[in-house]
Amino acid sequence: MNTSSVRTEPNKRNTLNRLLEVARQEFSKKGLSGARIEDIAREAGITKQLVYHYYGSKERLFSAVLDESAQRIMAELLALDVEHLTPTVALRELLYYCFDQYRDDPFLGALALEGIRYHDAHDTPRNMFADLTPALAEKFDNILKRGAQCGEFKAVADPRLFLATAALLTSGGFTNHYSMSVLVGVDTRSTQGMQLWRQHSVDFIVSSISRAPNPA
């Protein structure tokens, strides 16, 4: 066995992790056009030549950042243990978690918005978000079907349409905080605003399919 390769691999993984985290922050703060490879490399403690060696271009580095972020947030949602809960409680817990991922990550909202712009403007290849979405839709669908079977929910014909609506509602205060804040009358980035939108968005989503007059 080549022991040097065994020792080198963890070092490379640590370097890539550090690079992706620095790049994630830079892209979130400055956008794709404003972020510079030189600055990212310097903050990560490596040369810009090494960045290009790993990723080839700033756009490919940005795509890698989006993939890493999508994989992490999707993995957290898929691992959320809600199957033992009643359908209404399970759905609420999952929706709250969707919201809390944005609330607890100061870079996620800006990164998601920049990712939307990037995908809208480029013919991008298939990515982690697209690959993992069916599994998340299935997790939602299982809860929705359980709810329909026990009489808590109305039948939902298209779980992916429901998931898309839920995602837009829970993340709207972070990806479009200016319009949301004007409409709501409270800064959705403030503690008060986030708590208000967290509760309202989840109540609204659950009530849209609930058969109970006051969903728990």
SULKAJO-V287518 format. One record per pair of residues at least 4 apart in sequence whose ideal C-beta (glycine too) atoms are under 8 Angstrom apart, sorted by the first residue. I is the first residue (numbers start at 0). J is the second residue. D is the distance in whole Angstrom. If there is no record, write none. Layout:
BEGIN
i=I j=J d=D
i=I j=J d=D
END
This chain:
BEGIN
i=0 j=5 d=7
i=1 j=5 d=7
i=2 j=6 d=6
i=3 j=7 d=6
i=4 j=8 d=6
i=6 j=10 d=7
i=7 j=11 d=6
i=8 j=12 d=6
i=9 j=13 d=6
i=10 j=14 d=6
i=11 j=15 d=6
i=12 j=16 d=6
i=13 j=17 d=6
i=14 j=18 d=6
i=14 j=43 d=8
i=14 j=45 d=6
i=14 j=49 d=8
i=15 j=19 d=6
i=15 j=53 d=7
i=16 j=20 d=6
i=17 j=21 d=6
i=17 j=43 d=5
i=17 j=44 d=7
i=18 j=22 d=6
i=18 j=39 d=7
i=18 j=40 d=8
i=18 j=43 d=4
i=18 j=45 d=7
i=18 j=50 d=7
i=18 j=53 d=7
i=18 j=60 d=8
i=19 j=23 d=6
i=19 j=63 d=6
i=19 j=64 d=6
i=19 j=67 d=5
i=20 j=24 d=7
i=21 j=25 d=6
i=21 j=39 d=5
i=21 j=42 d=5
i=21 j=43 d=4
i=22 j=26 d=6
i=22 j=34 d=7
i=22 j=39 d=5
i=22 j=43 d=8
i=22 j=60 d=6
i=22 j=61 d=7
i=22 j=63 d=8
i=22 j=64 d=5
i=23 j=27 d=6
i=23 j=64 d=5
i=23 j=67 d=8
i=23 j=68 d=7
i=23 j=106 d=6
i=23 j=110 d=6
i=24 j=28 d=6
i=24 j=106 d=6
i=25 j=29 d=6
i=25 j=34 d=4
i=25 j=35 d=8
i=25 j=38 d=6
i=25 j=39 d=5
i=25 j=42 d=7
i=26 j=30 d=7
i=26 j=31 d=6
i=26 j=34 d=5
i=26 j=61 d=6
i=26 j=64 d=6
i=26 j=110 d=6
i=26 j=113 d=6
i=27 j=106 d=4
i=27 j=107 d=8
i=27 j=109 d=4
i=27 j=110 d=5
i=27 j=113 d=7
i=28 j=33 d=8
i=28 j=34 d=8
i=28 j=106 d=8
i=28 j=109 d=7
i=29 j=33 d=3
i=29 j=34 d=5
i=30 j=34 d=7
i=30 j=113 d=5
i=30 j=116 d=8
i=31 j=57 d=7
i=31 j=58 d=7
i=31 j=61 d=5
i=31 j=113 d=6
i=31 j=116 d=8
i=31 j=117 d=6
i=34 j=38 d=7
i=34 j=39 d=7
i=34 j=57 d=7
i=34 j=61 d=8
i=35 j=39 d=7
i=36 j=40 d=6
i=36 j=47 d=5
i=36 j=50 d=5
i=36 j=51 d=7
i=36 j=57 d=6
i=36 j=60 d=7
i=37 j=41 d=6
i=37 j=47 d=5
i=38 j=42 d=6
i=39 j=43 d=6
i=39 j=47 d=8
i=39 j=50 d=7
i=39 j=60 d=8
i=40 j=45 d=5
i=40 j=46 d=6
i=40 j=47 d=4
i=40 j=49 d=7
i=40 j=50 d=5
i=43 j=50 d=8
i=45 j=49 d=5
i=45 j=50 d=7
i=46 j=50 d=7
i=47 j=51 d=7
i=48 j=52 d=6
i=49 j=53 d=6
i=50 j=54 d=6
i=50 j=60 d=7
i=51 j=55 d=6
i=51 j=56 d=7
i=53 j=60 d=8
i=54 j=59 d=5
i=54 j=60 d=4
i=54 j=63 d=6
i=55 j=59 d=5
i=56 j=60 d=7
i=57 j=61 d=6
i=58 j=62 d=6
i=58 j=117 d=8
i=58 j=121 d=8
i=59 j=63 d=6
i=60 j=64 d=7
i=61 j=65 d=7
i=61 j=113 d=8
i=61 j=117 d=7
i=62 j=66 d=6
i=62 j=123 d=7
i=62 j=124 d=8
i=62 j=126 d=7
i=63 j=67 d=6
i=64 j=68 d=6
i=64 j=110 d=7
i=65 j=69 d=6
i=65 j=110 d=7
i=65 j=114 d=5
i=65 j=117 d=8
i=65 j=126 d=7
i=65 j=127 d=8
i=65 j=128 d=7
i=66 j=70 d=6
i=66 j=126 d=6
i=66 j=127 d=4
i=66 j=128 d=8
i=67 j=71 d=6
i=67 j=127 d=8
i=68 j=72 d=6
i=68 j=107 d=7
i=68 j=110 d=6
i=69 j=73 d=6
i=69 j=126 d=7
i=69 j=127 d=4
i=69 j=128 d=4
i=69 j=131 d=7
i=70 j=74 d=6
i=70 j=127 d=5
i=70 j=131 d=7
i=71 j=75 d=7
i=72 j=76 d=7
i=72 j=100 d=5
i=72 j=107 d=7
i=73 j=77 d=6
i=73 j=127 d=7
i=73 j=128 d=7
i=73 j=131 d=4
i=73 j=132 d=8
i=73 j=134 d=7
i=73 j=135 d=6
i=74 j=78 d=6
i=74 j=131 d=8
i=75 j=79 d=7
i=75 j=96 d=7
i=75 j=100 d=7
i=76 j=93 d=7
i=76 j=96 d=6
i=76 j=97 d=7
i=76 j=100 d=8
i=76 j=135 d=6
i=76 j=138 d=7
i=77 j=131 d=8
i=77 j=134 d=6
i=77 j=135 d=6
i=77 j=138 d=6
i=79 j=92 d=7
i=79 j=93 d=6
i=79 j=96 d=6
i=81 j=88 d=8
i=81 j=89 d=4
i=81 j=92 d=5
i=81 j=93 d=6
i=81 j=142 d=7
i=82 j=89 d=7
i=82 j=141 d=8
i=84 j=88 d=4
i=84 j=89 d=4
i=84 j=92 d=6
i=85 j=89 d=7
i=85 j=149 d=8
i=85 j=151 d=7
i=85 j=215 d=8
i=86 j=90 d=6
i=86 j=142 d=5
i=86 j=143 d=8
i=86 j=145 d=5
i=86 j=146 d=3
i=86 j=149 d=7
i=86 j=151 d=5
i=86 j=152 d=6
i=87 j=91 d=6
i=87 j=146 d=7
i=87 j=151 d=5
i=87 j=152 d=8
i=87 j=205 d=7
i=87 j=209 d=7
i=87 j=211 d=7
i=87 j=214 d=5
i=87 j=215 d=6
i=88 j=92 d=6
i=88 j=215 d=7
i=89 j=93 d=6
i=89 j=142 d=5
i=89 j=145 d=8
i=90 j=94 d=6
i=90 j=139 d=8
i=90 j=142 d=5
i=90 j=143 d=8
i=90 j=146 d=7
i=90 j=204 d=8
i=90 j=205 d=6
i=91 j=95 d=6
i=91 j=201 d=6
i=91 j=205 d=6
i=91 j=214 d=8
i=92 j=96 d=6
i=93 j=97 d=7
i=93 j=138 d=7
i=93 j=139 d=7
i=93 j=142 d=7
i=94 j=98 d=7
i=94 j=165 d=6
i=94 j=169 d=6
i=94 j=200 d=7
i=94 j=201 d=5
i=94 j=204 d=6
i=94 j=205 d=7
i=95 j=99 d=6
i=95 j=197 d=7
i=95 j=201 d=6
i=96 j=100 d=7
i=97 j=101 d=8
i=97 j=165 d=7
i=97 j=166 d=7
i=97 j=169 d=5
i=97 j=170 d=7
i=98 j=102 d=6
i=98 j=169 d=4
i=98 j=170 d=8
i=98 j=196 d=8
i=98 j=197 d=5
i=98 j=200 d=7
i=98 j=201 d=7
i=99 j=103 d=6
i=99 j=197 d=8
i=100 j=104 d=6
i=100 j=107 d=6
i=101 j=107 d=5
i=101 j=108 d=5
i=101 j=111 d=8
i=101 j=169 d=7
i=101 j=170 d=6
i=101 j=172 d=8
i=101 j=173 d=4
i=102 j=173 d=8
i=102 j=193 d=6
i=102 j=197 d=7
i=104 j=108 d=8
i=106 j=110 d=5
i=107 j=111 d=6
i=107 j=173 d=7
i=108 j=112 d=6
i=108 j=170 d=7
i=108 j=173 d=3
i=108 j=174 d=5
i=108 j=176 d=7
i=109 j=113 d=6
i=110 j=114 d=6
i=111 j=115 d=7
i=111 j=170 d=7
i=111 j=173 d=7
i=111 j=174 d=5
i=112 j=116 d=7
i=112 j=174 d=5
i=112 j=175 d=8
i=113 j=117 d=6
i=114 j=118 d=6
i=115 j=119 d=6
i=115 j=174 d=7
i=116 j=120 d=6
i=117 j=121 d=6
i=117 j=123 d=7
i=118 j=123 d=5
i=125 j=129 d=5
i=125 j=130 d=7
i=126 j=130 d=7
i=127 j=131 d=6
i=128 j=132 d=6
i=131 j=135 d=6
i=132 j=136 d=6
i=132 j=159 d=8
i=132 j=162 d=8
i=133 j=137 d=6
i=134 j=138 d=7
i=135 j=139 d=7
i=135 j=162 d=7
i=136 j=140 d=6
i=136 j=158 d=5
i=136 j=159 d=5
i=136 j=162 d=5
i=137 j=141 d=6
i=137 j=158 d=8
i=138 j=142 d=7
i=139 j=143 d=6
i=139 j=158 d=5
i=139 j=161 d=7
i=139 j=162 d=5
i=139 j=165 d=8
i=140 j=144 d=6
i=140 j=155 d=8
i=140 j=158 d=4
i=141 j=145 d=6
i=142 j=146 d=6
i=143 j=147 d=6
i=143 j=152 d=6
i=143 j=155 d=5
i=143 j=158 d=6
i=143 j=161 d=7
i=143 j=208 d=7
i=144 j=148 d=6
i=145 j=149 d=6
i=146 j=151 d=4
i=146 j=152 d=3
i=146 j=208 d=7
i=147 j=151 d=8
i=147 j=152 d=5
i=147 j=153 d=7
i=147 j=154 d=5
i=147 j=155 d=7
i=150 j=210 d=6
i=151 j=209 d=7
i=151 j=210 d=6
i=151 j=211 d=7
i=151 j=214 d=8
i=152 j=208 d=5
i=152 j=209 d=6
i=152 j=210 d=6
i=153 j=208 d=5
i=153 j=209 d=8
i=153 j=210 d=6
i=155 j=161 d=5
i=155 j=208 d=6
i=156 j=160 d=8
i=157 j=161 d=7
i=158 j=162 d=6
i=159 j=163 d=6
i=160 j=164 d=7
i=161 j=165 d=6
i=161 j=208 d=8
i=162 j=166 d=6
i=163 j=167 d=6
i=164 j=168 d=6
i=164 j=204 d=7
i=165 j=169 d=6
i=165 j=204 d=5
i=166 j=170 d=6
i=167 j=171 d=6
i=168 j=200 d=4
i=168 j=203 d=7
i=168 j=204 d=6
i=169 j=197 d=8
i=169 j=200 d=5
i=169 j=201 d=7
i=169 j=204 d=8
i=170 j=174 d=5
i=171 j=175 d=5
i=171 j=179 d=5
i=171 j=196 d=8
i=171 j=200 d=8
i=172 j=176 d=6
i=172 j=179 d=5
i=172 j=180 d=8
i=172 j=183 d=8
i=172 j=187 d=3
i=172 j=188 d=8
i=172 j=192 d=7
i=172 j=193 d=7
i=172 j=196 d=4
i=172 j=200 d=8
i=173 j=187 d=7
i=173 j=188 d=8
i=175 j=179 d=6
i=176 j=180 d=6
i=176 j=186 d=8
i=176 j=187 d=5
i=176 j=188 d=5
i=177 j=181 d=7
i=178 j=182 d=6
i=179 j=183 d=6
i=179 j=187 d=5
i=179 j=196 d=7
i=180 j=184 d=8
i=180 j=185 d=7
i=180 j=186 d=5
i=180 j=187 d=5
i=180 j=188 d=8
i=180 j=192 d=7
i=183 j=187 d=6
i=183 j=192 d=7
i=183 j=195 d=7
i=183 j=196 d=7
i=185 j=189 d=7
i=185 j=191 d=6
i=185 j=192 d=4
i=185 j=195 d=6
i=186 j=191 d=8
i=186 j=192 d=5
i=187 j=192 d=4
i=187 j=193 d=6
i=187 j=195 d=8
i=187 j=196 d=5
i=188 j=192 d=6
i=188 j=193 d=7
i=189 j=193 d=7
i=190 j=194 d=6
i=191 j=195 d=6
i=192 j=196 d=6
i=193 j=197 d=6
i=194 j=198 d=7
i=195 j=199 d=6
i=196 j=200 d=6
i=197 j=201 d=7
i=198 j=202 d=6
i=199 j=203 d=6
i=200 j=204 d=6
i=201 j=205 d=6
i=202 j=206 d=6
i=202 j=214 d=8
i=203 j=207 d=7
i=204 j=208 d=8
i=205 j=209 d=6
i=205 j=214 d=5
i=206 j=214 d=6
i=209 j=214 d=4
i=211 j=215 d=8
END
